[in-house]
């Protein structure tokens, strides 16, 4: 393996680690949101907020030269998981 390839792979590994930690932090916050919603009898999902987020992140993806369809699929996956957690909190 060349030194250049090794450096690329190390960068990818660092980015992957940062992504995992960012997702963990995001889920800590969404867990708190879910607890708040459950305590205040709010619905687990907020379709209006979800659509605004998707629109905003699709634009960020375009700005970053990233495929907005991929970005939306990724965000939908995260949103669906968050809603599942919120439903579990509500149904206790």
PDB file of N, CA, C and O in Angstrom:
ATOM      1  N   UNK A   1       0.855  -1.179   0.000  1.00  0.00           N
ATOM      2  CA  UNK A   1       0.000   0.000   0.000  1.00  0.00           C
ATOM      3  C   UNK A   1       0.900   1.240   0.000  1.00  0.00           C
ATOM      4  O   UNK A   1       1.914   1.292   0.697  1.00  0.00           O
ATOM      5  N   UNK A   2       0.515   2.208  -0.775  1.00  0.00           N
ATOM      6  CA  UNK A   2       1.320   3.428  -0.851  1.00  0.00           C
ATOM      7  C   UNK A   2       1.047   4.315   0.358  1.00  0.00           C
ATOM      8  O   UNK A   2       0.018   4.194   1.022  1.00  0.00           O
ATOM      9  N   UNK A   3       2.000   5.212   0.627  1.00  0.00           N
ATOM     10  CA  UNK A   3       1.818   6.167   1.725  1.00  0.00           C
ATOM     11  C   UNK A   3       0.588   7.045   1.497  1.00  0.00           C
ATOM     12  O   UNK A   3      -0.141   7.356   2.439  1.00  0.00           O
ATOM     13  N   UNK A   4       0.361   7.442   0.241  1.00  0.00           N
ATOM     14  CA  UNK A   4      -0.782   8.294  -0.066  1.00  0.00           C
ATOM     15  C   UNK A   4      -2.087   7.568   0.248  1.00  0.00           C
ATOM     16  O   UNK A   4      -2.981   8.145   0.868  1.00  0.00           O
ATOM     17  N   UNK A   5      -2.204   6.325  -0.168  1.00  0.00           N
ATOM     18  CA  UNK A   5      -3.410   5.552   0.111  1.00  0.00           C
ATOM     19  C   UNK A   5      -3.606   5.391   1.615  1.00  0.00           C
ATOM     20  O   UNK A   5      -4.727   5.485   2.114  1.00  0.00           O
ATOM     21  N   UNK A   6      -2.532   5.152   2.320  1.00  0.00           N
ATOM     22  CA  UNK A   6      -2.622   5.031   3.776  1.00  0.00           C
ATOM     23  C   UNK A   6      -3.124   6.329   4.415  1.00  0.00           C
ATOM     24  O   UNK A   6      -3.951   6.289   5.326  1.00  0.00           O
ATOM     25  N   UNK A   7      -2.634   7.463   3.951  1.00  0.00           N
ATOM     26  CA  UNK A   7      -3.095   8.754   4.479  1.00  0.00           C
ATOM     27  C   UNK A   7      -4.571   8.979   4.177  1.00  0.00           C
ATOM     28  O   UNK A   7      -5.317   9.460   5.030  1.00  0.00           O
ATOM     29  N   UNK A   8      -4.991   8.631   2.966  1.00  0.00           N
ATOM     30  CA  UNK A   8      -6.410   8.747   2.631  1.00  0.00           C
ATOM     31  C   UNK A   8      -7.258   7.896   3.579  1.00  0.00           C
ATOM     32  O   UNK A   8      -8.278   8.351   4.097  1.00  0.00           O
ATOM     33  N   UNK A   9      -6.827   6.679   3.793  1.00  0.00           N
ATOM     34  CA  UNK A   9      -7.589   5.774   4.654  1.00  0.00           C
ATOM     35  C   UNK A   9      -7.616   6.252   6.097  1.00  0.00           C
ATOM     36  O   UNK A   9      -8.626   6.100   6.784  1.00  0.00           O
ATOM     37  N   UNK A  10      -6.538   6.813   6.548  1.00  0.00           N
ATOM     38  CA  UNK A  10      -6.524   7.374   7.908  1.00  0.00           C
ATOM     39  C   UNK A  10      -7.501   8.541   8.023  1.00  0.00           C
ATOM     40  O   UNK A  10      -8.196   8.681   9.029  1.00  0.00           O
ATOM     41  N   UNK A  11      -7.547   9.366   6.998  1.00  0.00           N
ATOM     42  CA  UNK A  11      -8.510  10.474   6.996  1.00  0.00           C
ATOM     43  C   UNK A  11      -9.936   9.954   6.998  1.00  0.00           C
ATOM     44  O   UNK A  11     -10.787  10.467   7.725  1.00  0.00           O
ATOM     45  N   UNK A  12     -10.200   8.942   6.190  1.00  0.00           N
ATOM     46  CA  UNK A  12     -11.540   8.338   6.164  1.00  0.00           C
ATOM     47  C   UNK A  12     -11.884   7.776   7.538  1.00  0.00           C
ATOM     48  O   UNK A  12     -13.005   7.956   8.013  1.00  0.00           O
ATOM     49  N   UNK A  13     -10.944   7.104   8.176  1.00  0.00           N
ATOM     50  CA  UNK A  13     -11.183   6.545   9.510  1.00  0.00           C
ATOM     51  C   UNK A  13     -11.499   7.653  10.520  1.00  0.00           C
ATOM     52  O   UNK A  13     -12.388   7.497  11.357  1.00  0.00           O
ATOM     53  N   UNK A  14     -10.781   8.752  10.441  1.00  0.00           N
ATOM     54  CA  UNK A  14     -11.037   9.882  11.342  1.00  0.00           C
ATOM     55  C   UNK A  14     -12.417  10.489  11.099  1.00  0.00           C
ATOM     56  O   UNK A  14     -13.135  10.819  12.043  1.00  0.00           O
ATOM     57  N   UNK A  15     -12.773  10.630   9.849  1.00  0.00           N
ATOM     58  CA  UNK A  15     -14.088  11.178   9.507  1.00  0.00           C
ATOM     59  C   UNK A  15     -15.192  10.241   9.991  1.00  0.00           C
ATOM     60  O   UNK A  15     -16.194  10.693  10.544  1.00  0.00           O
ATOM     61  N   UNK A  16     -15.008   8.941   9.783  1.00  0.00           N
ATOM     62  CA  UNK A  16     -16.004   7.972  10.252  1.00  0.00           C
ATOM     63  C   UNK A  16     -16.174   8.056  11.766  1.00  0.00           C
ATOM     64  O   UNK A  16     -17.297   8.000  12.267  1.00  0.00           O
ATOM     65  N   UNK A  17     -15.092   8.189  12.483  1.00  0.00           N
ATOM     66  CA  UNK A  17     -15.166   8.311  13.946  1.00  0.00           C
ATOM     67  C   UNK A  17     -15.924   9.580  14.326  1.00  0.00           C
ATOM     68  O   UNK A  17     -16.762   9.555  15.227  1.00  0.00           O
ATOM     69  N   UNK A  18     -15.637  10.677  13.649  1.00  0.00           N
ATOM     70  CA  UNK A  18     -16.333  11.935  13.935  1.00  0.00           C
ATOM     71  C   UNK A  18     -17.830  11.792  13.645  1.00  0.00           C
ATOM     72  O   UNK A  18     -18.654  12.291  14.411  1.00  0.00           O
ATOM     73  N   UNK A  19     -18.188  11.121  12.556  1.00  0.00           N
ATOM     74  CA  UNK A  19     -19.596  10.902  12.234  1.00  0.00           C
ATOM     75  C   UNK A  19     -20.307  10.109  13.330  1.00  0.00           C
ATOM     76  O   UNK A  19     -21.428  10.440  13.714  1.00  0.00           O
ATOM     77  N   UNK A  20     -19.657   9.074  13.825  1.00  0.00           N
ATOM     78  CA  UNK A  20     -20.257   8.255  14.881  1.00  0.00           C
ATOM     79  C   UNK A  20     -20.489   9.094  16.132  1.00  0.00           C
ATOM     80  O   UNK A  20     -21.558   9.020  16.737  1.00  0.00           O
ATOM     81  N   UNK A  21     -19.505   9.884  16.520  1.00  0.00           N
ATOM     82  CA  UNK A  21     -19.651  10.714  17.715  1.00  0.00           C
ATOM     83  C   UNK A  21     -20.709  11.808  17.507  1.00  0.00           C
ATOM     84  O   UNK A  21     -21.449  12.136  18.434  1.00  0.00           O
ATOM     85  N   UNK A  22     -20.780  12.363  16.310  1.00  0.00           N
ATOM     86  CA  UNK A  22     -21.808  13.371  16.017  1.00  0.00           C
ATOM     87  C   UNK A  22     -23.199  12.749  16.068  1.00  0.00           C
ATOM     88  O   UNK A  22     -24.128  13.353  16.605  1.00  0.00           O
ATOM     89  N   UNK A  23     -23.350  11.547  15.514  1.00  0.00           N
ATOM     90  CA  UNK A  23     -24.644  10.875  15.584  1.00  0.00           C
ATOM     91  C   UNK A  23     -25.011  10.553  17.026  1.00  0.00           C
ATOM     92  O   UNK A  23     -26.169  10.693  17.419  1.00  0.00           O
ATOM     93  N   UNK A  24     -24.039  10.127  17.812  1.00  0.00           N
ATOM     94  CA  UNK A  24     -24.307   9.833  19.224  1.00  0.00           C
ATOM     95  C   UNK A  24     -24.786  11.085  19.943  1.00  0.00           C
ATOM     96  O   UNK A  24     -25.731  11.027  20.730  1.00  0.00           O
ATOM     97  N   UNK A  25     -24.148  12.205  19.681  1.00  0.00           N
ATOM     98  CA  UNK A  25     -24.553  13.470  20.314  1.00  0.00           C
ATOM     99  C   UNK A  25     -25.952  13.882  19.847  1.00  0.00           C
ATOM    100  O   UNK A  25     -26.773  14.340  20.642  1.00  0.00           O
ATOM    101  N   UNK A  26     -26.205  13.714  18.566  1.00  0.00           N
ATOM    102  CA  UNK A  26     -27.522  14.057  18.024  1.00  0.00           C
ATOM    103  C   UNK A  26     -28.607  13.223  18.699  1.00  0.00           C
ATOM    104  O   UNK A  26     -29.659  13.745  19.067  1.00  0.00           O
ATOM    105  N   UNK A  27     -28.348  11.922  18.860  1.00  0.00           N
ATOM    106  CA  UNK A  27     -29.343  11.056  19.481  1.00  0.00           C
ATOM    107  C   UNK A  27     -29.519  11.348  20.973  1.00  0.00           C
ATOM    108  O   UNK A  27     -30.602  11.126  21.513  1.00  0.00           O
ATOM    109  N   UNK A  28     -28.496  11.833  21.638  1.00  0.00           N
ATOM    110  CA  UNK A  28     -28.667  12.265  23.031  1.00  0.00           C
ATOM    111  C   UNK A  28     -29.660  13.422  23.099  1.00  0.00           C
ATOM    112  O   UNK A  28     -30.528  13.453  23.972  1.00  0.00           O
ATOM    113  N   UNK A  29     -29.530  14.362  22.182  1.00  0.00           N
ATOM    114  CA  UNK A  29     -30.430  15.521  22.166  1.00  0.00           C
ATOM    115  C   UNK A  29     -31.838  15.095  21.765  1.00  0.00           C
ATOM    116  O   UNK A  29     -32.813  15.524  22.381  1.00  0.00           O
ATOM    117  N   UNK A  30     -31.952  14.253  20.739  1.00  0.00           N
ATOM    118  CA  UNK A  30     -33.290  13.833  20.322  1.00  0.00           C
ATOM    119  C   UNK A  30     -33.950  12.961  21.388  1.00  0.00           C
ATOM    120  O   UNK A  30     -35.177  12.929  21.481  1.00  0.00           O
ATOM    121  N   UNK A  31     -33.165  12.263  22.181  1.00  0.00           N
ATOM    122  CA  UNK A  31     -33.722  11.506  23.307  1.00  0.00           C
ATOM    123  C   UNK A  31     -34.356  12.469  24.315  1.00  0.00           C
ATOM    124  O   UNK A  31     -35.447  12.217  24.825  1.00  0.00           O
ATOM    125  N   UNK A  32     -33.667  13.561  24.592  1.00  0.00           N
ATOM    126  CA  UNK A  32     -34.203  14.577  25.496  1.00  0.00           C
ATOM    127  C   UNK A  32     -35.479  15.188  24.912  1.00  0.00           C
ATOM    128  O   UNK A  32     -36.433  15.444  25.646  1.00  0.00           O
ATOM    129  N   UNK A  33     -35.501  15.420  23.615  1.00  0.00           N
ATOM    130  CA  UNK A  33     -36.698  15.936  22.955  1.00  0.00           C
ATOM    131  C   UNK A  33     -37.841  14.935  23.113  1.00  0.00           C
ATOM    132  O   UNK A  33     -38.972  15.319  23.411  1.00  0.00           O
ATOM    133  N   UNK A  34     -37.542  13.659  22.914  1.00  0.00           N
ATOM    134  CA  UNK A  34     -38.564  12.627  23.052  1.00  0.00           C
ATOM    135  C   UNK A  34     -39.133  12.566  24.459  1.00  0.00           C
ATOM    136  O   UNK A  34     -40.339  12.397  24.641  1.00  0.00           O
ATOM    137  N   UNK A  35     -38.267  12.704  25.450  1.00  0.00           N
ATOM    138  CA  UNK A  35     -38.729  12.712  26.840  1.00  0.00           C
ATOM    139  C   UNK A  35     -39.617  13.932  27.101  1.00  0.00           C
ATOM    140  O   UNK A  35     -40.639  13.832  27.780  1.00  0.00           O
ATOM    141  N   UNK A  36     -39.221  15.066  26.564  1.00  0.00           N
ATOM    142  CA  UNK A  36     -40.024  16.285  26.712  1.00  0.00           C
ATOM    143  C   UNK A  36     -41.399  16.092  26.070  1.00  0.00           C
ATOM    144  O   UNK A  36     -42.425  16.419  26.665  1.00  0.00           O
ATOM    145  N   UNK A  37     -41.402  15.558  24.847  1.00  0.00           N
ATOM    146  CA  UNK A  37     -42.664  15.338  24.146  1.00  0.00           C
ATOM    147  C   UNK A  37     -43.554  14.368  24.919  1.00  0.00           C
ATOM    148  O   UNK A  37     -44.756  14.598  25.047  1.00  0.00           O
ATOM    149  N   UNK A  38     -42.972  13.284  25.436  1.00  0.00           N
ATOM    150  CA  UNK A  38     -43.757  12.304  26.185  1.00  0.00           C
ATOM    151  C   UNK A  38     -44.337  12.922  27.445  1.00  0.00           C
ATOM    152  O   UNK A  38     -45.493  12.671  27.786  1.00  0.00           O
ATOM    153  N   UNK A  39     -43.549  13.725  28.134  1.00  0.00           N
ATOM    154  CA  UNK A  39     -43.997  14.371  29.372  1.00  0.00           C
ATOM    155  C   UNK A  39     -45.117  15.371  29.120  1.00  0.00           C
ATOM    156  O   UNK A  39     -46.004  15.546  29.956  1.00  0.00           O
ATOM    157  N   UNK A  40     -45.071  16.027  27.961  1.00  0.00           N
ATOM    158  CA  UNK A  40     -46.044  17.070  27.650  1.00  0.00           C
ATOM    159  C   UNK A  40     -47.120  16.604  26.658  1.00  0.00           C
ATOM    160  O   UNK A  40     -47.820  17.424  26.063  1.00  0.00           O
ATOM    161  N   UNK A  41     -47.242  15.296  26.488  1.00  0.00           N
ATOM    162  CA  UNK A  41     -48.266  14.701  25.615  1.00  0.00           C
ATOM    163  C   UNK A  41     -48.237  15.275  24.197  1.00  0.00           C
ATOM    164  O   UNK A  41     -49.284  15.526  23.599  1.00  0.00           O
ATOM    165  N   UNK A  42     -47.038  15.479  23.670  1.00  0.00           N
ATOM    166  CA  UNK A  42     -46.886  15.957  22.301  1.00  0.00           C
ATOM    167  C   UNK A  42     -46.679  14.754  21.383  1.00  0.00           C
ATOM    168  O   UNK A  42     -46.159  13.729  21.824  1.00  0.00           O
ATOM    169  N   UNK A  43     -47.074  14.860  20.130  1.00  0.00           N
ATOM    170  CA  UNK A  43     -46.899  13.729  19.206  1.00  0.00           C
ATOM    171  C   UNK A  43     -45.417  13.441  18.953  1.00  0.00           C
ATOM    172  O   UNK A  43     -44.594  14.357  18.964  1.00  0.00           O
ATOM    173  N   UNK A  44     -45.080  12.165  18.726  1.00  0.00           N
ATOM    174  CA  UNK A  44     -43.679  11.799  18.507  1.00  0.00           C
ATOM    175  C   UNK A  44     -43.100  12.377  17.207  1.00  0.00           C
ATOM    176  O   UNK A  44     -41.894  12.608  17.114  1.00  0.00           O
ATOM    177  N   UNK A  45     -43.949  12.606  16.220  1.00  0.00           N
ATOM    178  CA  UNK A  45     -43.478  13.114  14.927  1.00  0.00           C
ATOM    179  C   UNK A  45     -44.002  14.530  14.696  1.00  0.00           C
ATOM    180  O   UNK A  45     -45.066  14.909  15.184  1.00  0.00           O
ATOM    181  N   UNK A  46     -43.226  15.292  13.943  1.00  0.00           N
ATOM    182  CA  UNK A  46     -43.616  16.644  13.553  1.00  0.00           C
ATOM    183  C   UNK A  46     -43.343  16.775  12.054  1.00  0.00           C
ATOM    184  O   UNK A  46     -42.285  17.258  11.651  1.00  0.00           O
ATOM    185  N   UNK A  47     -44.314  16.339  11.221  1.00  0.00           N
ATOM    186  CA  UNK A  47     -44.080  16.316   9.774  1.00  0.00           C
ATOM    187  C   UNK A  47     -43.660  17.663   9.189  1.00  0.00           C
ATOM    188  O   UNK A  47     -42.844  17.698   8.269  1.00  0.00           O
ATOM    189  N   UNK A  48     -44.192  18.763   9.696  1.00  0.00           N
ATOM    190  CA  UNK A  48     -43.796  20.079   9.186  1.00  0.00           C
ATOM    191  C   UNK A  48     -42.332  20.359   9.439  1.00  0.00           C
ATOM    192  O   UNK A  48     -41.618  20.832   8.555  1.00  0.00           O
ATOM    193  N   UNK A  49     -41.882  20.063  10.658  1.00  0.00           N
ATOM    194  CA  UNK A  49     -40.468  20.243  11.007  1.00  0.00           C
ATOM    195  C   UNK A  49     -39.589  19.343  10.142  1.00  0.00           C
ATOM    196  O   UNK A  49     -38.539  19.766   9.657  1.00  0.00           O
ATOM    197  N   UNK A  50     -40.026  18.098   9.953  1.00  0.00           N
ATOM    198  CA  UNK A  50     -39.245  17.159   9.146  1.00  0.00           C
ATOM    199  C   UNK A  50     -39.068  17.675   7.723  1.00  0.00           C
ATOM    200  O   UNK A  50     -37.969  17.624   7.170  1.00  0.00           O
ATOM    201  N   UNK A  51     -40.144  18.167   7.140  1.00  0.00           N
ATOM    202  CA  UNK A  51     -40.060  18.678   5.763  1.00  0.00           C
ATOM    203  C   UNK A  51     -39.160  19.907   5.679  1.00  0.00           C
ATOM    204  O   UNK A  51     -38.384  20.050   4.734  1.00  0.00           O
ATOM    205  N   UNK A  52     -39.265  20.790   6.665  1.00  0.00           N
ATOM    206  CA  UNK A  52     -38.372  21.968   6.674  1.00  0.00           C
ATOM    207  C   UNK A  52     -36.915  21.542   6.787  1.00  0.00           C
ATOM    208  O   UNK A  52     -36.045  22.098   6.116  1.00  0.00           O
ATOM    209  N   UNK A  53     -36.654  20.560   7.629  1.00  0.00           N
ATOM    210  CA  UNK A  53     -35.285  20.064   7.794  1.00  0.00           C
ATOM    211  C   UNK A  53     -34.763  19.451   6.496  1.00  0.00           C
ATOM    212  O   UNK A  53     -33.628  19.704   6.092  1.00  0.00           O
ATOM    213  N   UNK A  54     -35.595  18.652   5.857  1.00  0.00           N
ATOM    214  CA  UNK A  54     -35.172  18.012   4.610  1.00  0.00           C
ATOM    215  C   UNK A  54     -34.883  19.063   3.544  1.00  0.00           C
ATOM    216  O   UNK A  54     -33.876  18.977   2.841  1.00  0.00           O
ATOM    217  N   UNK A  55     -35.755  20.043   3.424  1.00  0.00           N
ATOM    218  CA  UNK A  55     -35.529  21.118   2.452  1.00  0.00           C
ATOM    219  C   UNK A  55     -34.220  21.841   2.755  1.00  0.00           C
ATOM    220  O   UNK A  55     -33.419  22.098   1.856  1.00  0.00           O
ATOM    221  N   UNK A  56     -34.012  22.164   4.022  1.00  0.00           N
ATOM    222  CA  UNK A  56     -32.798  22.879   4.428  1.00  0.00           C
ATOM    223  C   UNK A  56     -31.551  22.048   4.147  1.00  0.00           C
ATOM    224  O   UNK A  56     -30.562  22.565   3.628  1.00  0.00           O
ATOM    225  N   UNK A  57     -31.596  20.760   4.488  1.00  0.00           N
ATOM    226  CA  UNK A  57     -30.414  19.914   4.311  1.00  0.00           C
ATOM    227  C   UNK A  57     -30.174  19.551   2.846  1.00  0.00           C
ATOM    228  O   UNK A  57     -29.030  19.343   2.441  1.00  0.00           O
ATOM    229  N   UNK A  58     -31.231  19.473   2.058  1.00  0.00           N
ATOM    230  CA  UNK A  58     -31.030  19.270   0.610  1.00  0.00           C
ATOM    231  C   UNK A  58     -30.271  20.467   0.024  1.00  0.00           C
ATOM    232  O   UNK A  58     -29.389  20.296  -0.818  1.00  0.00           O
ATOM    233  N   UNK A  59     -30.620  21.678   0.473  1.00  0.00           N
ATOM    234  CA  UNK A  59     -29.910  22.858  -0.018  1.00  0.00           C
ATOM    235  C   UNK A  59     -28.464  22.858   0.459  1.00  0.00           C
ATOM    236  O   UNK A  59     -27.556  23.190  -0.302  1.00  0.00           O
ATOM    237  N   UNK A  60     -28.250  22.488   1.712  1.00  0.00           N
ATOM    238  CA  UNK A  60     -26.869  22.377   2.212  1.00  0.00           C
ATOM    239  C   UNK A  60     -26.080  21.359   1.399  1.00  0.00           C
ATOM    240  O   UNK A  60     -24.906  21.576   1.098  1.00  0.00           O
ATOM    241  N   UNK A  61     -26.721  20.254   1.044  1.00  0.00           N
ATOM    242  CA  UNK A  61     -26.048  19.236   0.227  1.00  0.00           C
ATOM    243  C   UNK A  61     -25.653  19.822  -1.125  1.00  0.00           C
ATOM    244  O   UNK A  61     -24.532  19.619  -1.592  1.00  0.00           O
ATOM    245  N   UNK A  62     -26.571  20.545  -1.750  1.00  0.00           N
ATOM    246  CA  UNK A  62     -26.238  21.174  -3.033  1.00  0.00           C
ATOM    247  C   UNK A  62     -25.065  22.133  -2.877  1.00  0.00           C
ATOM    248  O   UNK A  62     -24.149  22.143  -3.699  1.00  0.00           O
ATOM    249  N   UNK A  63     -25.097  22.935  -1.823  1.00  0.00           N
ATOM    250  CA  UNK A  63     -24.010  23.880  -1.569  1.00  0.00           C
ATOM    251  C   UNK A  63     -22.673  23.157  -1.375  1.00  0.00           C
ATOM    252  O   UNK A  63     -21.618  23.660  -1.761  1.00  0.00           O
ATOM    253  N   UNK A  64     -22.742  21.971  -0.772  1.00  0.00           N
ATOM    254  CA  UNK A  64     -21.529  21.197  -0.485  1.00  0.00           C
ATOM    255  C   UNK A  64     -21.145  20.265  -1.637  1.00  0.00           C
ATOM    256  O   UNK A  64     -20.167  19.524  -1.541  1.00  0.00           O
ATOM    257  N   UNK A  65     -21.912  20.304  -2.718  1.00  0.00           N
ATOM    258  CA  UNK A  65     -21.680  19.437  -3.876  1.00  0.00           C
ATOM    259  C   UNK A  65     -21.843  17.958  -3.504  1.00  0.00           C
ATOM    260  O   UNK A  65     -21.086  17.093  -3.944  1.00  0.00           O
ATOM    261  N   UNK A  66     -22.859  17.707  -2.677  1.00  0.00           N
ATOM    262  CA  UNK A  66     -23.209  16.353  -2.268  1.00  0.00           C
ATOM    263  C   UNK A  66     -24.585  16.049  -2.845  1.00  0.00           C
ATOM    264  O   UNK A  66     -25.432  16.938  -2.926  1.00  0.00           O
ATOM    265  N   UNK A  67     -24.809  14.830  -3.237  1.00  0.00           N
ATOM    266  CA  UNK A  67     -26.084  14.420  -3.826  1.00  0.00           C
ATOM    267  C   UNK A  67     -27.227  14.672  -2.835  1.00  0.00           C
ATOM    268  O   UNK A  67     -27.255  14.058  -1.768  1.00  0.00           O
ATOM    269  N   UNK A  68     -28.166  15.562  -3.166  1.00  0.00           N
ATOM    270  CA  UNK A  68     -29.261  15.858  -2.234  1.00  0.00           C
ATOM    271  C   UNK A  68     -30.187  14.664  -2.010  1.00  0.00           C
ATOM    272  O   UNK A  68     -30.790  14.549  -0.943  1.00  0.00           O
ATOM    273  N   UNK A  69     -30.312  13.771  -3.001  1.00  0.00           N
ATOM    274  CA  UNK A  69     -31.142  12.577  -2.810  1.00  0.00           C
ATOM    275  C   UNK A  69     -30.517  11.668  -1.764  1.00  0.00           C
ATOM    276  O   UNK A  69     -31.219  11.125  -0.911  1.00  0.00           O
ATOM    277  N   UNK A  70     -29.205  11.500  -1.827  1.00  0.00           N
ATOM    278  CA  UNK A  70     -28.509  10.712  -0.798  1.00  0.00           C
ATOM    279  C   UNK A  70     -28.699  11.354   0.571  1.00  0.00           C
ATOM    280  O   UNK A  70     -28.983  10.674   1.557  1.00  0.00           O
ATOM    281  N   UNK A  71     -28.540  12.664   0.616  1.00  0.00           N
ATOM    282  CA  UNK A  71     -28.687  13.387   1.877  1.00  0.00           C
ATOM    283  C   UNK A  71     -30.084  13.188   2.460  1.00  0.00           C
ATOM    284  O   UNK A  71     -30.235  12.963   3.660  1.00  0.00           O
ATOM    285  N   UNK A  72     -31.093  13.273   1.612  1.00  0.00           N
ATOM    286  CA  UNK A  72     -32.463  13.076   2.087  1.00  0.00           C
ATOM    287  C   UNK A  72     -32.671  11.657   2.591  1.00  0.00           C
ATOM    288  O   UNK A  72     -33.296  11.461   3.633  1.00  0.00           O
ATOM    289  N   UNK A  73     -32.164  10.670   1.877  1.00  0.00           N
ATOM    290  CA  UNK A  73     -32.302   9.272   2.331  1.00  0.00           C
ATOM    291  C   UNK A  73     -31.634   9.079   3.689  1.00  0.00           C
ATOM    292  O   UNK A  73     -32.181   8.424   4.576  1.00  0.00           O
ATOM    293  N   UNK A  74     -30.457   9.652   3.836  1.00  0.00           N
ATOM    294  CA  UNK A  74     -29.724   9.555   5.094  1.00  0.00           C
ATOM    295  C   UNK A  74     -30.508  10.216   6.221  1.00  0.00           C
ATOM    296  O   UNK A  74     -30.639   9.649   7.306  1.00  0.00           O
ATOM    297  N   UNK A  75     -31.027  11.413   5.964  1.00  0.00           N
ATOM    298  CA  UNK A  75     -31.796  12.129   6.978  1.00  0.00           C
ATOM    299  C   UNK A  75     -33.094  11.396   7.299  1.00  0.00           C
ATOM    300  O   UNK A  75     -33.477  11.308   8.465  1.00  0.00           O
ATOM    301  N   UNK A  76     -33.767  10.876   6.296  1.00  0.00           N
ATOM    302  CA  UNK A  76     -35.008  10.117   6.528  1.00  0.00           C
ATOM    303  C   UNK A  76     -34.742   8.922   7.442  1.00  0.00           C
ATOM    304  O   UNK A  76     -35.536   8.627   8.335  1.00  0.00           O
ATOM    305  N   UNK A  77     -33.630   8.245   7.216  1.00  0.00           N
ATOM    306  CA  UNK A  77     -33.271   7.109   8.056  1.00  0.00           C
ATOM    307  C   UNK A  77     -33.127   7.558   9.514  1.00  0.00           C
ATOM    308  O   UNK A  77     -33.634   6.904  10.426  1.00  0.00           O
ATOM    309  N   UNK A  78     -32.439   8.668   9.721  1.00  0.00           N
ATOM    310  CA  UNK A  78     -32.238   9.187  11.077  1.00  0.00           C
ATOM    311  C   UNK A  78     -33.572   9.628  11.675  1.00  0.00           C
ATOM    312  O   UNK A  78     -33.865   9.306  12.827  1.00  0.00           O
ATOM    313  N   UNK A  79     -34.376  10.351  10.918  1.00  0.00           N
ATOM    314  CA  UNK A  79     -35.671  10.822  11.410  1.00  0.00           C
ATOM    315  C   UNK A  79     -36.547   9.639  11.812  1.00  0.00           C
ATOM    316  O   UNK A  79     -37.171   9.654  12.873  1.00  0.00           O
ATOM    317  N   UNK A  80     -36.591   8.619  10.966  1.00  0.00           N
ATOM    318  CA  UNK A  80     -37.410   7.438  11.276  1.00  0.00           C
ATOM    319  C   UNK A  80     -36.959   6.776  12.569  1.00  0.00           C
ATOM    320  O   UNK A  80     -37.787   6.323  13.360  1.00  0.00           O
ATOM    321  N   UNK A  81     -35.673   6.720  12.782  1.00  0.00           N
ATOM    322  CA  UNK A  81     -35.140   6.121  14.018  1.00  0.00           C
ATOM    323  C   UNK A  81     -35.499   6.982  15.230  1.00  0.00           C
ATOM    324  O   UNK A  81     -35.869   6.452  16.278  1.00  0.00           O
ATOM    325  N   UNK A  82     -35.394   8.282  15.094  1.00  0.00           N
ATOM    326  CA  UNK A  82     -35.751   9.191  16.185  1.00  0.00           C
ATOM    327  C   UNK A  82     -37.234   9.044  16.531  1.00  0.00           C
ATOM    328  O   UNK A  82     -37.596   8.956  17.704  1.00  0.00           O
ATOM    329  N   UNK A  83     -38.084   9.017  15.512  1.00  0.00           N
ATOM    330  CA  UNK A  83     -39.528   8.866  15.757  1.00  0.00           C
ATOM    331  C   UNK A  83     -39.808   7.535  16.456  1.00  0.00           C
ATOM    332  O   UNK A  83     -40.636   7.475  17.366  1.00  0.00           O
ATOM    333  N   UNK A  84     -39.130   6.482  16.041  1.00  0.00           N
ATOM    334  CA  UNK A  84     -39.301   5.180  16.692  1.00  0.00           C
ATOM    335  C   UNK A  84     -38.964   5.280  18.174  1.00  0.00           C
ATOM    336  O   UNK A  84     -39.690   4.749  19.015  1.00  0.00           O
ATOM    337  N   UNK A  85     -37.864   5.959  18.498  1.00  0.00           N
ATOM    338  CA  UNK A  85     -37.483   6.160  19.906  1.00  0.00           C
ATOM    339  C   UNK A  85     -38.545   6.978  20.648  1.00  0.00           C
ATOM    340  O   UNK A  85     -38.901   6.662  21.783  1.00  0.00           O
ATOM    341  N   UNK A  86     -39.043   8.027  19.996  1.00  0.00           N
ATOM    342  CA  UNK A  86     -40.059   8.874  20.630  1.00  0.00           C
ATOM    343  C   UNK A  86     -41.345   8.089  20.886  1.00  0.00           C
ATOM    344  O   UNK A  86     -41.988   8.261  21.921  1.00  0.00           O
ATOM    345  N   UNK A  87     -41.714   7.235  19.945  1.00  0.00           N
ATOM    346  CA  UNK A  87     -42.910   6.410  20.137  1.00  0.00           C
ATOM    347  C   UNK A  87     -42.729   5.453  21.311  1.00  0.00           C
ATOM    348  O   UNK A  87     -43.663   5.231  22.083  1.00  0.00           O
ATOM    349  N   UNK A  88     -41.543   4.892  21.447  1.00  0.00           N
ATOM    350  CA  UNK A  88     -41.255   3.994  22.563  1.00  0.00           C
ATOM    351  C   UNK A  88     -41.377   4.746  23.897  1.00  0.00           C
ATOM    352  O   UNK A  88     -41.911   4.210  24.868  1.00  0.00           O
ATOM    353  N   UNK A  89     -40.889   5.965  23.937  1.00  0.00           N
ATOM    354  CA  UNK A  89     -40.989   6.775  25.161  1.00  0.00           C
ATOM    355  C   UNK A  89     -42.459   7.082  25.478  1.00  0.00           C
ATOM    356  O   UNK A  89     -42.886   7.017  26.631  1.00  0.00           O
ATOM    357  N   UNK A  90     -43.208   7.412  24.450  1.00  0.00           N
ATOM    358  CA  UNK A  90     -44.627   7.735  24.645  1.00  0.00           C
ATOM    359  C   UNK A  90     -45.409   6.521  25.127  1.00  0.00           C
ATOM    360  O   UNK A  90     -46.253   6.623  26.017  1.00  0.00           O
ATOM    361  N   UNK A  91     -45.114   5.365  24.523  1.00  0.00           N
ATOM    362  CA  UNK A  91     -45.864   4.149  24.854  1.00  0.00           C
ATOM    363  C   UNK A  91     -45.359   3.482  26.124  1.00  0.00           C
ATOM    364  O   UNK A  91     -46.007   2.607  26.698  1.00  0.00           O
ATOM    365  N   UNK A  92     -44.161   3.934  26.546  1.00  0.00           N
ATOM    366  CA  UNK A  92     -43.523   3.551  27.781  1.00  0.00           C
ATOM    367  C   UNK A  92     -43.547   2.130  28.105  1.00  0.00           C
ATOM    368  O   UNK A  92     -43.023   1.725  29.142  1.00  0.00           O
TER     369      UNK A  92
END
